[in-house]
Amino acid sequence: MNPVAALALLAIAGLAATRLSWLRRAPPHGVDAVLATGVPLVLLGLVLGPGIGMLDRPALRALAPLTALAVGWLGAGLGARLEWRLITRIPRATWLLCGAQAVAGLLAVGTGALMLSRAVPALRAAWVPTLPAVLTLGAVAMVSGPTAVALAARAAGVARHTSRALSLAATLDTTLGILAFTLALAIHHPGTQGRPAVGPGAWLALTLGSGVLAGIVFLSLTRLRPTAADVGFALLGAVFFGAGAAYAAGSSPVLACAIAASVIVNLTPRRRAVQAHLEAWESAATAALFIIIGALLTLPTVWILPAALALAALRVGGRWVVVRYGRSALAALRLPAGVGIATAPQGGLALAIAASFFLIDPGSGALLTTVVVGVLFAQLAAPPLLARTLRAPALTAPRPAAELS
């Protein structure tokens, strides 16, 4: 398919998604609750890609910069939540519990993936290179998308102050997941598409530099044109710069743009406008990413499907165990008792991590499929699991937690 036509198709789908309430507001139950998970968009991509060949591999390669932009926008949305003045208010016990449940997901899924790859030759051949693939699966397991968690909480009828505490926990989990993903990429960043491979130190410097420079671009543009109407254009330019520089350098757009947004919200007086613009276009970026990932899906072995479901179950189980026995021990009583289950949804941020890995290593299609299956399973299972957990009165937090907004 002509790349221009493919770009127009994705633009229309993304803009249409911003008008659909099921991407922003999950109803309590019914078919609409399934629509809110993004499953239809992944299926649409599957039909347009492997199904009828409209989004074929050449078109998807031509659209790789757009993929990097969508990934970068979601990363920027996370970075915009990391205001230093709010982070410093978070109690140490909250950090410890969120860190413990995130690490539990990393260890459970990473160990499970390693054992599966050794037990099933087909998975060992699909998840290559093994160590970076296992680390990436573990890093994705740490992620809990704040927006996805909020949607699931709304679907289950969670109280507003409890939903805020869950969003805080999801933000902390995802931040730790991004750091773990950085480790995986520092180990594995092959030179592709004519780009030479660099050492871990140089790779980290390139990524950090791309993010900081993108933040400086925004700050410079808003100083030259300080009117509120120009904030959106400056932000788009900064995300374009950060995602493009990271993609060209063989780095991670999600990490570079998260760094850029963190720099921006901590240094600009227009942080609320920045956060509002990022949130307004998050649905469009997520929709485009879902469609592109659906078109990229590949199934080299049917073992990927049960393996992905098993890893997703390990992730949820590990998080539940840590919260069940660690919340009181760590005195993290500001977080709800059901935070392990409630933060199971992952949303677009988990897919953004997998897409970042795919942009660096286009041979990791099987890994991308594994992540997609696990993420969709978590999205579908989260509302009923959360509603079941809500029957316990201990889920209500005794005190409101700090909010990253």
BALOGU-60410 format. One record per residue (C-alpha): residue in three letters; z, y, x. Coordinates in Angstrom, 1 decimal. Layout:
N
<r ALA, <Z, Y, X>>
...
END
This chain:
405
<r MET, <0.0, 0.0, 0.0>>
<r ASN, <-0.7, 3.5, 1.1>>
<r PRO, <2.5, 4.9, 2.7>>
<r VAL, <2.1, 8.2, 0.8>>
<r ALA, <1.9, 6.4, -2.5>>
<r ALA, <5.0, 4.3, -1.5>>
<r LEU, <6.8, 7.5, -0.6>>
<r ALA, <5.9, 9.1, -4.0>>
<r LEU, <7.1, 5.9, -5.8>>
<r LEU, <10.5, 6.0, -4.0>>
<r ALA, <10.9, 9.7, -4.6>>
<r ILE, <10.3, 9.3, -8.3>>
<r ALA, <12.7, 6.4, -8.5>>
<r GLY, <15.4, 8.3, -6.6>>
<r LEU, <15.0, 11.4, -8.7>>
<r ALA, <15.1, 9.4, -11.9>>
<r ALA, <18.2, 7.7, -10.7>>
<r THR, <20.0, 11.0, -10.6>>
<r ARG, <19.4, 11.3, -14.3>>
<r LEU, <20.8, 7.9, -15.2>>
<r SER, <24.5, 7.9, -16.0>>
<r TRP, <25.0, 4.2, -15.1>>
<r LEU, <24.7, 5.1, -11.3>>
<r ARG, <27.5, 7.7, -11.7>>
<r ARG, <29.6, 6.5, -14.5>>
<r ALA, <30.2, 2.8, -15.2>>
<r PRO, <31.0, 2.0, -18.9>>
<r PRO, <33.8, -0.4, -19.5>>
<r HIS, <31.8, -3.5, -20.3>>
<r GLY, <28.5, -4.9, -21.5>>
<r VAL, <25.1, -4.8, -19.9>>
<r ASP, <25.5, -1.3, -18.7>>
<r ALA, <28.4, -2.4, -16.4>>
<r VAL, <25.9, -4.8, -14.7>>
<r LEU, <23.4, -2.0, -14.4>>
<r ALA, <26.0, 0.1, -12.6>>
<r THR, <26.1, -2.3, -9.7>>
<r GLY, <22.5, -1.4, -8.7>>
<r VAL, <21.3, -5.0, -9.3>>
<r PRO, <18.2, -3.7, -11.2>>
<r LEU, <17.1, -1.5, -8.4>>
<r VAL, <17.4, -4.4, -5.9>>
<r LEU, <15.3, -6.5, -8.2>>
<r LEU, <12.8, -3.7, -8.6>>
<r GLY, <12.4, -3.6, -4.9>>
<r LEU, <12.1, -7.4, -4.8>>
<r VAL, <9.3, -7.2, -7.3>>
<r LEU, <7.5, -4.3, -5.6>>
<r GLY, <7.8, -5.9, -2.2>>
<r PRO, <7.6, -9.7, -1.9>>
<r GLY, <6.6, -10.0, -5.6>>
<r ILE, <3.4, -8.0, -5.9>>
<r GLY, <3.1, -6.6, -2.4>>
<r MET, <3.1, -2.9, -3.4>>
<r LEU, <5.8, -2.2, -0.8>>
<r ASP, <4.4, -4.4, 1.9>>
<r ARG, <5.6, -4.6, 5.5>>
<r PRO, <3.2, -1.9, 6.8>>
<r ALA, <4.3, 0.5, 4.1>>
<r LEU, <8.0, -0.2, 4.7>>
<r ARG, <7.5, 0.4, 8.5>>
<r ALA, <5.9, 3.7, 7.7>>
<r LEU, <8.8, 4.5, 5.4>>
<r ALA, <11.4, 3.6, 8.1>>
<r PRO, <12.3, 7.4, 8.6>>
<r LEU, <12.9, 7.7, 4.9>>
<r THR, <15.2, 4.6, 5.1>>
<r ALA, <17.0, 6.3, 8.0>>
<r LEU, <17.4, 9.5, 5.9>>
<r ALA, <18.9, 7.6, 2.9>>
<r VAL, <21.2, 5.7, 5.3>>
<r GLY, <22.2, 8.9, 7.0>>
<r TRP, <22.9, 10.7, 3.7>>
<r LEU, <25.4, 8.0, 2.6>>
<r GLY, <27.0, 8.2, 6.1>>
<r ALA, <27.3, 11.9, 5.7>>
<r GLY, <29.0, 11.4, 2.4>>
<r LEU, <31.7, 9.4, 4.1>>
<r GLY, <32.0, 11.8, 7.0>>
<r ALA, <32.5, 14.7, 4.5>>
<r ARG, <35.7, 13.0, 3.3>>
<r LEU, <37.3, 13.1, 6.7>>
<r GLU, <38.9, 16.5, 6.8>>
<r TRP, <41.5, 16.6, 9.5>>
<r ARG, <43.9, 18.6, 7.5>>
<r LEU, <44.0, 15.9, 4.9>>
<r ILE, <43.9, 13.0, 7.3>>
<r THR, <47.1, 14.2, 9.0>>
<r ARG, <48.9, 14.1, 5.7>>
<r ILE, <48.3, 10.4, 5.2>>
<r PRO, <51.5, 8.4, 5.8>>
<r ARG, <51.5, 6.0, 8.7>>
<r ALA, <52.4, 3.1, 6.4>>
<r THR, <49.2, 3.8, 4.4>>
<r TRP, <47.1, 3.7, 7.6>>
<r LEU, <48.8, 0.5, 8.6>>
<r LEU, <48.2, -1.3, 5.3>>
<r CYS, <44.6, -0.2, 5.1>>
<r GLY, <44.0, -1.2, 8.7>>
<r ALA, <45.6, -4.5, 8.1>>
<r GLN, <43.5, -5.4, 5.1>>
<r ALA, <40.4, -4.2, 6.8>>
<r VAL, <41.1, -6.2, 9.9>>
<r ALA, <41.9, -9.2, 7.7>>
<r GLY, <38.4, -8.9, 6.2>>
<r LEU, <36.8, -8.6, 9.7>>
<r LEU, <38.6, -11.7, 11.0>>
<r ALA, <38.1, -13.8, 7.8>>
<r VAL, <34.4, -13.1, 7.4>>
<r GLY, <33.7, -13.0, 11.2>>
<r THR, <35.4, -16.3, 11.8>>
<r GLY, <33.9, -17.8, 8.7>>
<r ALA, <30.4, -16.7, 9.7>>
<r LEU, <30.8, -18.1, 13.2>>
<r MET, <32.0, -21.4, 11.9>>
<r LEU, <29.1, -21.6, 9.4>>
<r SER, <26.6, -20.7, 12.1>>
<r ARG, <27.9, -23.6, 14.2>>
<r ALA, <28.0, -26.1, 11.3>>
<r VAL, <24.6, -25.3, 9.8>>
<r PRO, <21.7, -25.1, 12.2>>
<r ALA, <19.6, -23.1, 9.7>>
<r LEU, <22.2, -20.4, 9.6>>
<r ARG, <22.5, -20.3, 13.3>>
<r ALA, <18.7, -19.8, 13.5>>
<r ALA, <18.8, -17.1, 10.8>>
<r TRP, <21.8, -15.0, 12.1>>
<r VAL, <20.5, -14.0, 15.5>>
<r PRO, <21.7, -12.8, 17.9>>
<r THR, <24.8, -14.6, 16.9>>
<r LEU, <27.6, -12.4, 18.2>>
<r PRO, <26.2, -9.0, 17.0>>
<r ALA, <25.3, -10.6, 13.6>>
<r VAL, <28.8, -12.0, 13.2>>
<r LEU, <30.4, -8.7, 14.2>>
<r THR, <28.2, -6.8, 11.8>>
<r LEU, <29.1, -9.2, 8.9>>
<r GLY, <32.7, -8.7, 9.8>>
<r ALA, <32.3, -4.9, 9.9>>
<r VAL, <30.6, -4.9, 6.5>>
<r ALA, <33.5, -6.9, 5.2>>
<r MET, <35.8, -4.1, 6.1>>
<r VAL, <33.9, -1.6, 4.0>>
<r SER, <35.0, -0.5, 0.6>>
<r GLY, <32.7, 2.2, -0.9>>
<r PRO, <34.8, 5.1, -2.3>>
<r THR, <32.2, 5.8, -5.0>>
<r ALA, <31.8, 2.1, -5.9>>
<r VAL, <35.6, 1.7, -6.1>>
<r ALA, <35.8, 4.7, -8.4>>
<r LEU, <33.2, 3.2, -10.7>>
<r ALA, <34.9, -0.1, -10.9>>
<r ALA, <38.3, 1.6, -11.5>>
<r ARG, <36.7, 3.6, -14.3>>
<r ALA, <35.2, 0.5, -15.8>>
<r ALA, <38.6, -1.2, -15.8>>
<r GLY, <40.3, 1.8, -17.3>>
<r VAL, <42.5, 2.7, -14.3>>
<r ALA, <44.7, 5.7, -14.5>>
<r ARG, <43.4, 8.8, -12.6>>
<r HIS, <46.1, 9.0, -10.0>>
<r THR, <45.8, 5.3, -9.2>>
<r SER, <42.0, 5.7, -8.9>>
<r ARG, <42.6, 8.5, -6.3>>
<r ALA, <44.9, 6.2, -4.3>>
<r LEU, <42.2, 3.5, -4.4>>
<r SER, <39.5, 6.0, -3.2>>
<r LEU, <41.8, 7.0, -0.3>>
<r ALA, <42.2, 3.4, 0.7>>
<r ALA, <38.5, 2.7, 0.4>>
<r THR, <37.7, 5.8, 2.6>>
<r LEU, <40.1, 4.5, 5.3>>
<r ASP, <38.7, 1.0, 5.1>>
<r THR, <35.2, 2.2, 5.4>>
<r THR, <36.0, 4.5, 8.3>>
<r LEU, <37.4, 1.5, 10.2>>
<r GLY, <34.4, -0.6, 9.2>>
<r ILE, <32.1, 2.0, 10.7>>
<r LEU, <34.0, 1.9, 13.9>>
<r ALA, <33.8, -1.9, 14.0>>
<r PHE, <30.0, -1.6, 13.4>>
<r THR, <29.8, 0.8, 16.3>>
<r LEU, <31.2, -1.9, 18.5>>
<r ALA, <28.6, -4.4, 17.3>>
<r LEU, <25.8, -2.0, 18.0>>
<r ALA, <27.2, -1.1, 21.4>>
<r ILE, <26.9, -4.8, 22.3>>
<r HIS, <23.5, -5.2, 20.7>>
<r HIS, <20.9, -2.4, 20.8>>
<r PRO, <17.6, -3.8, 22.0>>
<r GLY, <14.7, -1.6, 22.9>>
<r THR, <12.3, -1.8, 20.0>>
<r GLN, <9.1, 0.0, 19.0>>
<r GLY, <8.5, 1.1, 22.6>>
<r ARG, <12.1, 2.4, 23.1>>
<r PRO, <13.8, 1.1, 26.2>>
<r ALA, <17.2, -0.5, 25.9>>
<r VAL, <20.2, 1.5, 27.3>>
<r GLY, <23.7, 0.6, 28.3>>
<r PRO, <26.6, 0.7, 25.8>>
<r GLY, <28.0, 3.9, 27.3>>
<r ALA, <24.6, 5.7, 27.1>>
<r TRP, <24.1, 4.4, 23.6>>
<r LEU, <27.5, 5.7, 22.4>>
<r ALA, <26.7, 9.1, 24.1>>
<r LEU, <23.4, 9.3, 22.3>>
<r THR, <25.0, 8.5, 19.0>>
<r LEU, <27.8, 10.9, 19.4>>
<r GLY, <25.5, 13.6, 20.7>>
<r SER, <23.1, 13.2, 17.8>>
<r GLY, <25.9, 13.6, 15.3>>
<r VAL, <27.5, 16.6, 17.0>>
<r LEU, <24.2, 18.3, 17.5>>
<r ALA, <23.3, 17.8, 13.8>>
<r GLY, <26.6, 19.4, 12.8>>
<r ILE, <25.9, 22.3, 15.2>>
<r VAL, <22.5, 22.7, 13.5>>
<r PHE, <24.1, 23.2, 10.1>>
<r LEU, <26.7, 25.6, 11.4>>
<r SER, <24.0, 27.7, 13.2>>
<r LEU, <21.8, 27.8, 10.1>>
<r THR, <24.6, 28.8, 7.8>>
<r ARG, <25.6, 31.6, 10.2>>
<r LEU, <22.1, 32.9, 10.1>>
<r ARG, <21.8, 32.6, 6.3>>
<r PRO, <25.3, 32.5, 4.9>>
<r THR, <24.4, 32.7, 1.2>>
<r ALA, <25.5, 29.8, -1.0>>
<r ALA, <21.9, 29.1, -2.1>>
<r ASP, <21.0, 28.2, 1.5>>
<r VAL, <23.7, 25.6, 2.1>>
<r GLY, <21.7, 22.8, 0.5>>
<r PHE, <18.7, 23.4, 2.7>>
<r ALA, <20.8, 23.7, 5.8>>
<r LEU, <22.6, 20.5, 5.0>>
<r LEU, <19.3, 18.7, 4.3>>
<r GLY, <18.0, 19.9, 7.7>>
<r ALA, <21.1, 18.7, 9.5>>
<r VAL, <21.0, 15.2, 7.9>>
<r PHE, <17.3, 15.0, 8.7>>
<r PHE, <18.0, 16.0, 12.3>>
<r GLY, <20.9, 13.6, 12.7>>
<r ALA, <19.2, 10.6, 11.0>>
<r GLY, <15.9, 11.3, 12.8>>
<r ALA, <17.4, 11.7, 16.2>>
<r ALA, <19.5, 8.5, 15.8>>
<r TYR, <16.5, 6.5, 14.6>>
<r ALA, <14.3, 7.8, 17.4>>
<r ALA, <16.9, 6.9, 20.0>>
<r GLY, <17.5, 3.4, 18.5>>
<r SER, <20.9, 4.4, 17.4>>
<r SER, <22.7, 4.3, 14.0>>
<r PRO, <21.8, 7.0, 11.4>>
<r VAL, <24.9, 6.1, 9.3>>
<r LEU, <27.2, 6.7, 12.2>>
<r ALA, <25.4, 9.8, 13.5>>
<r CYS, <25.4, 11.5, 10.1>>
<r ALA, <29.0, 10.6, 9.5>>
<r ILE, <29.9, 12.3, 12.7>>
<r ALA, <27.8, 15.3, 11.8>>
<r ALA, <29.4, 15.7, 8.3>>
<r SER, <32.8, 15.3, 9.8>>
<r VAL, <32.1, 18.1, 12.2>>
<r ILE, <30.7, 20.3, 9.4>>
<r VAL, <33.5, 20.0, 6.9>>
<r ASN, <36.1, 20.6, 9.6>>
<r LEU, <34.4, 23.8, 10.9>>
<r THR, <32.6, 25.4, 8.0>>
<r PRO, <34.3, 27.5, 5.3>>
<r ARG, <31.8, 26.1, 2.8>>
<r ARG, <33.1, 22.5, 3.0>>
<r ARG, <33.4, 22.3, -0.8>>
<r ALA, <29.7, 23.2, -1.3>>
<r VAL, <28.7, 20.7, 1.4>>
<r GLN, <30.7, 17.9, -0.3>>
<r ALA, <29.2, 18.9, -3.7>>
<r HIS, <25.6, 18.7, -2.4>>
<r LEU, <26.2, 15.4, -0.7>>
<r GLU, <27.7, 14.0, -3.9>>
<r ALA, <24.9, 15.4, -6.1>>
<r TRP, <22.2, 13.6, -4.1>>
<r GLU, <24.2, 10.4, -3.4>>
<r SER, <22.7, 8.6, -6.4>>
<r ALA, <19.1, 9.4, -5.3>>
<r ALA, <19.8, 8.2, -1.7>>
<r THR, <21.5, 5.0, -3.0>>
<r ALA, <18.7, 4.3, -5.4>>
<r ALA, <16.0, 4.6, -2.7>>
<r LEU, <18.0, 2.5, -0.4>>
<r PHE, <18.5, -0.3, -3.0>>
<r ILE, <14.8, -0.4, -3.7>>
<r ILE, <13.8, -0.4, 0.0>>
<r ILE, <16.3, -3.2, 0.8>>
<r GLY, <15.1, -5.2, -2.2>>
<r ALA, <11.6, -5.0, -0.8>>
<r LEU, <12.9, -6.1, 2.6>>
<r LEU, <14.7, -9.2, 1.4>>
<r THR, <13.8, -12.5, 3.0>>
<r LEU, <15.2, -16.0, 2.5>>
<r PRO, <14.4, -18.1, 5.6>>
<r THR, <16.9, -20.8, 4.3>>
<r VAL, <18.6, -21.4, 1.0>>
<r TRP, <21.9, -21.8, 2.9>>
<r ILE, <22.1, -18.0, 3.0>>
<r LEU, <23.0, -17.8, -0.7>>
<r PRO, <26.1, -20.1, -0.7>>
<r ALA, <27.1, -18.7, 2.7>>
<r ALA, <27.1, -15.2, 1.5>>
<r LEU, <29.1, -16.1, -1.6>>
<r ALA, <31.6, -18.0, 0.5>>
<r LEU, <32.0, -15.0, 2.9>>
<r ALA, <32.5, -12.6, 0.0>>
<r ALA, <35.2, -14.8, -1.4>>
<r LEU, <36.9, -15.0, 2.0>>
<r ARG, <36.8, -11.2, 2.2>>
<r VAL, <38.5, -10.7, -1.1>>
<r GLY, <41.0, -13.5, -0.5>>
<r GLY, <42.0, -12.1, 3.0>>
<r ARG, <42.5, -8.6, 1.6>>
<r TRP, <44.6, -9.9, -1.3>>
<r VAL, <46.9, -11.9, 1.0>>
<r VAL, <47.5, -9.0, 3.3>>
<r VAL, <48.4, -6.6, 0.5>>
<r ARG, <50.4, -9.2, -1.3>>
<r TYR, <52.7, -9.9, 1.6>>
<r GLY, <52.3, -6.7, 3.7>>
<r ARG, <52.7, -3.8, 1.2>>
<r SER, <56.4, -4.1, 1.0>>
<r ALA, <56.9, -5.1, 4.6>>
<r LEU, <55.0, -1.9, 5.7>>
<r ALA, <56.7, 0.2, 3.1>>
<r ALA, <53.2, 1.4, 1.9>>
<r LEU, <54.4, 1.9, -1.6>>
<r ARG, <52.2, 4.9, -2.2>>
<r LEU, <49.2, 2.5, -2.6>>
<r PRO, <48.9, 0.4, -5.7>>
<r ALA, <50.0, -3.2, -5.5>>
<r GLY, <46.5, -4.4, -6.4>>
<r VAL, <44.7, -2.3, -3.8>>
<r GLY, <43.4, -5.4, -2.1>>
<r ILE, <41.4, -6.5, -5.2>>
<r ALA, <40.8, -3.0, -6.4>>
<r THR, <39.0, -2.0, -3.2>>
<r ALA, <36.7, -5.0, -3.2>>
<r PRO, <33.5, -3.0, -4.4>>
<r GLN, <31.4, -2.0, -1.4>>
<r GLY, <28.4, -0.1, -2.9>>
<r GLY, <25.7, 1.6, -0.9>>
<r LEU, <27.7, 2.2, 2.3>>
<r ALA, <27.9, -1.5, 3.1>>
<r LEU, <24.1, -1.7, 2.5>>
<r ALA, <23.7, 1.4, 4.7>>
<r ILE, <25.4, -0.5, 7.6>>
<r ALA, <23.2, -3.5, 7.2>>
<r ALA, <20.1, -1.3, 6.9>>
<r SER, <21.1, 0.5, 10.1>>
<r PHE, <21.3, -2.8, 11.9>>
<r PHE, <17.8, -3.7, 10.5>>
<r LEU, <16.4, -0.4, 11.7>>
<r ILE, <17.5, -1.2, 15.2>>
<r ASP, <16.6, -4.9, 15.0>>
<r PRO, <13.8, -5.6, 12.5>>
<r GLY, <14.2, -9.3, 13.0>>
<r SER, <17.5, -9.3, 11.2>>
<r GLY, <16.1, -9.8, 7.7>>
<r ALA, <18.3, -12.8, 7.1>>
<r LEU, <21.4, -10.8, 7.9>>
<r LEU, <20.3, -8.1, 5.5>>
<r THR, <19.9, -10.7, 2.7>>
<r THR, <23.3, -12.1, 3.4>>
<r VAL, <24.9, -8.7, 3.1>>
<r VAL, <23.0, -7.8, -0.1>>
<r VAL, <24.1, -11.0, -1.8>>
<r GLY, <27.7, -10.5, -0.8>>
<r VAL, <27.7, -6.8, -1.9>>
<r LEU, <26.2, -7.5, -5.3>>
<r PHE, <28.7, -10.3, -5.8>>
<r ALA, <31.6, -8.0, -5.0>>
<r GLN, <30.1, -5.3, -7.3>>
<r LEU, <29.8, -7.7, -10.2>>
<r ALA, <33.2, -9.4, -9.7>>
<r ALA, <35.2, -6.2, -9.1>>
<r PRO, <35.7, -4.9, -12.7>>
<r PRO, <37.0, -8.2, -14.3>>
<r LEU, <39.2, -8.8, -11.2>>
<r LEU, <40.6, -5.3, -11.4>>
<r ALA, <41.2, -5.6, -15.2>>
<r ARG, <43.0, -8.8, -14.6>>
<r THR, <45.2, -7.3, -11.9>>
<r LEU, <45.9, -4.3, -14.1>>
<r ARG, <47.9, -6.5, -16.4>>
<r ALA, <50.7, -6.5, -13.8>>
<r PRO, <52.7, -3.3, -14.2>>
<r ALA, <53.2, -3.1, -10.4>>
<r LEU, <49.6, -1.9, -10.0>>
<r THR, <50.6, 1.6, -11.0>>
<r ALA, <51.5, 3.7, -8.0>>
<r PRO, <55.0, 5.2, -8.1>>
<r ARG, <53.8, 8.4, -6.3>>
<r PRO, <50.3, 10.0, -6.0>>
<r ALA, <48.7, 9.5, -2.7>>
<r ALA, <46.9, 12.1, -0.6>>
<r GLU, <43.3, 12.6, -1.6>>
<r LEU, <40.4, 13.1, 0.8>>
<r SER, <38.3, 15.6, -1.1>>
END
